[in-house]
Amino acid sequence: MSVKQYLCGPCLVDKGEIVGIVYCRECEEPLCGHCKQDHARTKVSKHHKLVDFADVPPKEIHEFLKNLIACPNHEKQEVVYLCKDHDMSCCNKCAMADHRKCEEVKVLSDIVNDKWIVPD
């Protein structure tokens, strides 16, 4: 990450350039010590996962991974389902609009968990 990416996101909004000490995976931005405390107190963000910068993938890899899970029809939606009838992944919106009548629409996480469970 470049130095600019280590600057606290919320503080940058207020024109302050304070170095971040942790990274919030959900908000995808660094946080300084003060903002980290605020983040932990706020109802909407108190359960966010804060990690060290060493645990944050490089921006290129992060963007690549985001593109892999993005719905091809709704960029801001993540794919959640696999429609086996059409052999394609889809988000909630697509599942409701285009795959309601399909016979086999599975939750991706269920498929992954079923495949990796080793029988006794």
C-alpha positions in Angstrom: 0.0 0.0 0.0 1.2 3.5 -0.7 1.5 6.1 2.1 -1.7 7.8 0.9 -3.6 4.6 1.5 -2.5 4.5 5.1 -4.2 7.8 5.9 -7.3 7.6 8.0 -10.4 7.6 5.7 -12.8 9.5 8.0 -10.2 12.1 8.9 -9.4 12.7 5.2 -13.0 13.8 4.7 -12.4 16.6 7.3 -9.1 17.5 5.5 -7.0 15.9 8.2 -4.1 13.7 7.2 -3.7 11.4 10.2 -2.0 8.1 9.7 -4.2 5.0 10.1 -3.3 2.3 12.6 -5.8 -0.4 11.5 -7.8 -1.3 8.4 -11.6 -1.9 8.4 -12.4 -4.7 5.9 -16.1 -3.8 5.7 -15.5 -0.1 5.1 -12.4 -0.7 3.1 -10.4 2.1 4.7 -7.7 2.8 7.3 -8.7 4.2 10.7 -6.6 6.3 13.1 -6.8 5.6 16.9 -9.6 8.0 17.5 -11.7 6.8 14.6 -11.0 3.2 15.6 -12.6 3.9 19.0 -15.6 5.7 17.3 -16.0 2.8 14.9 -16.1 0.3 17.9 -18.8 2.4 19.6 -21.1 3.0 16.7 -24.0 0.5 16.4 -23.7 0.1 12.7 -19.9 -0.5 12.7 -19.0 -2.0 16.0 -18.9 -5.6 14.6 -16.7 -4.7 11.7 -13.4 -6.6 11.3 -10.4 -4.4 12.0 -7.0 -5.9 10.9 -3.4 -4.9 10.7 -2.1 -3.5 7.4 0.0 -6.6 6.9 -3.3 -8.6 6.6 -4.7 -6.4 3.8 -4.1 -7.7 0.3 -2.6 -5.3 -2.3 -5.1 -3.1 -4.0 -4.8 -4.9 -7.3 -5.6 -8.3 -5.7 -8.5 -6.7 -3.7 -10.0 -5.3 -6.9 -9.6 -8.6 -8.7 -11.3 -10.5 -5.9 -14.2 -7.9 -5.8 -14.7 -8.4 -9.6 -14.9 -12.2 -9.1 -17.8 -11.9 -6.8 -19.6 -9.0 -8.5 -22.8 -9.7 -10.2 -22.4 -9.3 -14.0 -25.8 -7.5 -14.1 -25.6 -5.5 -10.9 -22.1 -4.3 -10.2 -22.7 -3.3 -6.6 -24.3 -6.6 -5.7 -22.3 -9.8 -4.8 -23.2 -13.1 -6.3 -24.9 -15.3 -3.7 -26.6 -18.0 -5.7 -25.8 -20.6 -8.4 -28.5 -21.4 -10.8 -27.8 -24.9 -12.0 -30.5 -24.7 -14.6 -28.6 -21.9 -16.4 -25.2 -22.7 -15.1 -24.6 -19.2 -13.8 -24.1 -17.3 -10.6 -26.4 -14.5 -9.6 -27.2 -11.9 -6.9 -30.4 -11.6 -4.9 -31.9 -9.3 -7.5 -31.2 -11.6 -10.4 -32.4 -14.6 -8.5 -35.8 -13.0 -7.8 -36.2 -11.5 -11.3 -34.7 -14.1 -13.6 -34.4 -17.4 -11.7 -37.6 -17.6 -9.6 -39.0 -20.5 -11.7 -35.7 -22.4 -12.0 -35.6 -25.9 -10.4 -32.1 -25.7 -8.9 -31.0 -22.4 -7.4 -28.4 -23.0 -4.6 -26.7 -20.7 -2.1 -23.0 -20.6 -3.1 -21.8 -20.8 0.5 -23.8 -24.0 1.0 -22.3 -25.6 -2.1 -18.8 -24.7 -1.0 -19.4 -26.0 2.5 -20.9 -29.3 1.2 -18.0 -29.8 -1.2 -15.3 -29.3 1.5 -16.8 -31.4 4.3 -14.9 -34.6 4.6 -17.0 -37.6 5.6 -16.0 -39.5 8.7 
